[in-house]
């Protein structure tokens, strides 16, 4: 891939809508029926309300090996153990429901999501026990069944963040990713739904080449480290968390102009561009992630309830203002294809 300058008109493009993702917080005994109902509602109402390319995360929480059985501590009642078989069954029920009345003109990517939440050192322990390999096996089973049955994509996903209570352990996250990608099959790419908190200080500049620098982020992570996590050994795509309604006055050193941009959008634009300079490739940024649904369900997050349309436009603008090859590549091959946000709430 040859670096070259290209001109991109600063525009939010053709935003297509917001799909709904979920922190799983329902009792295990009810989860299959709840997931089937949710999938059915989404499939039936898709044409009038949802984007053509729907990306849905099901965040089951941190992985746990309990008495020789793998599963997760989900978000129900402070962390209820749900074993892998129940996770597979729950996601399959959503896919069955979604497909039951959906037309063939739309595309579903269902992402099976874990995290590096680290209470009681759980994430570090699970990685030592091979949790990345285990998650790949879970996703492989779902992905092969779903694609062979419905031509629907089920893929892996992770919510790896840098701040407490998430594990401040970039090296351990790298180990998990190495375990996952060594075992995952062709259908089971790994989407990174994370923040980039602390990267590039106050984001007062867009660090496009040739003046880019690596940056220290929260929790001992680096900007280049987050780039590599997002790339996931060539298996990765990014869902940047863009919760903030606040915007910064950002200076673009490439063209001498100022832009009003959301902080996480600027951080990820910088990470993508800097990582491209150092590594020579980029993981694709396909959708943005917001949490307005969660804020509506439990209204306690003013200022971090950015709308999907706003977040997507801000990410587009952060990339477009760079006027360089990799930014245009992200827009043309990533955001233009999915043109949507995924809005996470509680289920």
Long-range contacts (C-beta under 8 A, 24 or more apart in sequence): 1-280, 1-281, 1-325, 1-329, 2-325, 3-209, 3-276, 3-324, 3-325, 3-326, 4-324, 4-325, 5-323, 5-324, 5-325, 6-323, 6-324, 6-325, 6-328, 7-323, 8-319, 8-320, 8-323, 8-327, 8-328, 8-331, 9-320, 10-259, 10-317, 10-320, 10-321, 11-316, 11-317, 11-320, 12-309, 12-312, 12-313, 12-316, 12-317, 13-313, 13-316, 13-331, 13-335, 13-336, 13-339, 14-336, 14-339, 15-308, 15-309, 15-312, 15-313, 15-339, 15-340, 15-341, 16-51, 16-52, 16-53, 16-338, 16-339, 16-340, 17-49, 17-50, 17-51, 17-308, 17-340, 17-341, 18-51, 18-290, 18-307, 18-308, 18-309, 18-340, 18-341, 18-342, 18-343, 19-50, 19-51, 19-54, 19-55, 19-56, 19-287, 19-340, 19-341, 19-342, 19-343, 20-56, 20-293, 20-342, 20-343, 20-344, 20-345, 21-55, 21-56, 21-57, 21-58, 21-59, 21-111, 21-113, 21-289, 21-342, 21-343, 21-344, 21-345, 22-56, 22-57, 22-58, 22-59, 22-344, 22-345, 22-346, 22-347, 23-59, 23-61, 23-75, 23-294, 23-344, 23-345, 23-346, 23-347, 24-58, 24-59, 24-60, 24-61, 24-74, 24-75, 24-76, 24-82, 24-90, 24-347, 25-74, 25-75, 25-76, 25-346, 25-347, 26-76, 26-347, 27-76, 27-77, 27-80, 28-74, 28-76, 28-80, 28-82, 28-86, 31-82, 31-86, 31-89, 31-90, 31-93, 32-89, 32-90, 32-93, 33-93, 34-347, 35-90, 35-91, 35-93, 35-94, 35-97, 35-347, 36-93, 36-94, 36-96, 36-97, 37-97, 38-94, 38-97, 38-347, 39-93, 39-94, 39-95, 39-96, 39-97, 39-98, 39-99, 39-100, 40-97, 40-98, 40-100, 40-101, 41-97, 42-97, 42-98, 43-97, 43-98, 43-99, 43-100, 43-101, 43-102, 44-101, 44-102, 46-102, 46-103, 46-106, 47-103, 47-106, 50-106, 51-338, 51-339, 51-340, 52-105, 52-106, 52-107, 52-339, 52-340, 53-106, 53-107, 53-109, 53-337, 53-338, 53-339, 53-340, 54-106, 54-107, 54-108, 54-109, 54-340, 55-109, 55-111, 55-191, 55-239, 55-286, 55-287, 55-338, 55-340, 55-342, 56-94, 56-108, 56-109, 56-110, 56-111, 56-342, 57-111, 57-113, 57-157, 57-159, 57-191, 57-193, 57-239, 57-289, 57-342, 57-344, 58-90, 58-91, 58-94, 58-110, 58-111, 58-112, 58-113, 58-347, 59-113, 59-114, 59-115, 59-157, 59-159, 59-344, 60-87, 60-112, 60-113, 60-114, 61-114, 61-115, 61-117, 62-114, 62-115, 62-116, 62-117, 62-118, 62-119, 62-122, 62-123, 62-126, 63-114, 63-122, 63-123, 63-126, 63-131, 63-134, 63-135, 64-122, 64-126, 65-126, 65-129, 65-131, 65-134, 70-131, 70-134, 70-138, 72-114, 73-117, 73-122, 75-346, 79-119, 84-134, 84-137, 84-138, 87-112, 87-138, 88-138, 88-141, 88-142, 91-142, 91-154, 92-142, 92-145, 92-146, 95-146, 95-150, 95-152, 95-154, 98-152, 99-150, 99-152, 107-153, 108-152, 108-153, 109-153, 109-154, 109-155, 110-142, 110-146, 110-152, 110-153, 110-154, 110-155, 111-154, 111-155, 111-156, 111-157, 111-191, 111-193, 112-138, 112-139, 112-142, 112-154, 112-155, 112-156, 112-157, 113-157, 113-158, 113-159, 113-193, 114-157, 114-158, 114-159, 115-158, 115-159, 115-160, 115-161, 115-166, 116-158, 116-159, 116-160, 116-161, 116-166, 116-167, 116-169, 116-172, 116-173, 116-176, 117-165, 117-166, 117-167, 118-165, 118-166, 118-167, 118-169, 119-165, 123-166, 123-167, 123-169, 123-172, 124-167, 124-169, 124-172, 127-172, 127-175, 127-176, 127-179, 130-179, 131-176, 131-179, 132-175, 132-176, 132-177, 132-178, 132-179, 132-180, 132-183, 133-179, 133-180, 133-182, 133-183, 135-180, 136-179, 136-180, 136-181, 136-182, 136-183, 136-184, 136-188, 137-183, 139-184, 139-188, 140-183, 140-184, 140-185, 140-187, 140-188, 143-185, 143-187, 143-188, 144-185, 144-187, 147-187, 153-187, 154-187, 154-188, 155-187, 155-188, 155-189, 155-190, 155-191, 156-180, 156-184, 156-188, 156-189, 156-190, 156-191, 157-190, 157-191, 157-192, 157-193, 157-239, 158-190, 158-191, 158-192, 158-193, 158-194, 159-193, 159-194, 160-192, 160-194, 160-229, 161-194, 161-195, 161-197, 161-219, 162-194, 162-195, 162-197, 162-198, 162-217, 162-218, 162-219, 162-220, 162-221, 163-195, 163-197, 163-218, 163-219, 164-219, 166-219, 168-218, 168-219, 168-220, 168-221, 169-219, 169-220, 170-219, 170-220, 170-221, 170-222, 170-225, 170-229, 173-229, 174-225, 174-228, 174-229, 177-229, 177-232, 177-233, 178-233, 180-232, 180-235, 181-232, 181-233, 181-234, 181-235, 184-235, 188-235, 189-232, 189-235, 189-236, 189-237, 190-232, 190-235, 190-236, 190-237, 191-236, 191-237, 191-238, 191-239, 191-286, 192-229, 192-230, 192-232, 192-236, 192-237, 192-238, 192-239, 192-283, 193-238, 193-239, 193-241, 193-289, 194-226, 194-229, 194-230, 194-238, 194-239, 194-240, 194-241, 195-240, 195-241, 195-264, 196-223, 196-226, 196-240, 196-264, 196-267, 196-268, 196-271, 197-264, 197-267, 199-223, 199-226, 199-267, 199-270, 199-271, 200-266, 200-267, 200-270, 202-248, 203-248, 203-250, 203-261, 203-263, 203-266, 203-267, 203-270, 204-248, 204-249, 204-250, 204-251, 205-250, 205-251, 205-252, 205-253, 206-250, 206-251, 206-252, 206-253, 206-254, 206-259, 206-266, 206-269, 206-270, 206-318, 206-321, 206-322, 207-253, 207-270, 207-273, 207-274, 208-252, 208-253, 208-254, 208-270, 208-273, 208-322, 208-323, 208-324, 208-327, 209-273, 209-274, 209-276, 209-277, 209-324, 210-277, 211-253, 212-270, 212-273, 212-274, 212-277, 213-274, 214-274, 214-278, 215-270, 215-274, 223-267, 223-270, 223-271, 223-274, 223-275, 224-271, 224-274, 224-275, 224-278, 226-271, 227-271, 227-272, 227-274, 227-275, 227-278, 227-279, 227-283, 228-275, 228-279, 230-271, 230-283, 231-275, 231-279, 231-281, 231-282, 231-283, 232-283, 236-283, 237-283, 237-284, 237-285, 237-286, 237-334, 238-268, 238-272, 238-283, 238-284, 238-285, 238-286, 239-286, 239-287, 239-288, 239-289, 239-342, 240-264, 240-265, 240-268, 240-285, 240-288, 240-289, 240-315, 241-289, 241-290, 241-291, 242-288, 242-289, 242-290, 242-306, 242-311, 242-314, 242-315, 243-290, 243-291, 243-301, 243-304, 243-305, 243-306, 243-311, 244-303, 244-304, 244-306, 245-303, 245-304, 245-305, 245-306, 245-310, 246-303, 247-314, 250-318, 250-321, 252-321, 252-322, 254-322, 254-323, 254-324, 255-321, 255-323, 257-321, 259-317, 259-318, 259-321, 261-314, 261-317, 261-318, 261-321, 262-306, 262-310, 262-311, 262-314, 262-315, 262-318, 265-311, 265-314, 265-315, 265-317, 265-318, 266-318, 268-315, 268-318, 269-315, 269-318, 269-319, 269-321, 269-322, 269-327, 272-319, 272-326, 272-327, 272-330, 273-322, 273-324, 273-326, 273-327, 276-326, 282-326, 282-329, 282-330, 284-330, 284-333, 284-334, 285-315, 285-319, 285-330, 285-334, 285-335, 286-334, 286-335, 286-337, 286-338, 287-312, 287-335, 287-338, 287-340, 287-341, 287-342, 288-312, 288-315, 288-341, 288-342, 289-341, 289-342, 289-343, 289-344, 290-341, 290-342, 290-343, 290-344, 291-343, 291-344, 291-345, 292-343, 293-343, 293-344, 293-345, 294-344, 294-345, 294-346, 296-345, 297-345, 297-346, 298-346, 308-340, 308-341, 308-342, 308-343, 309-341, 311-341, 312-339, 312-340, 312-341
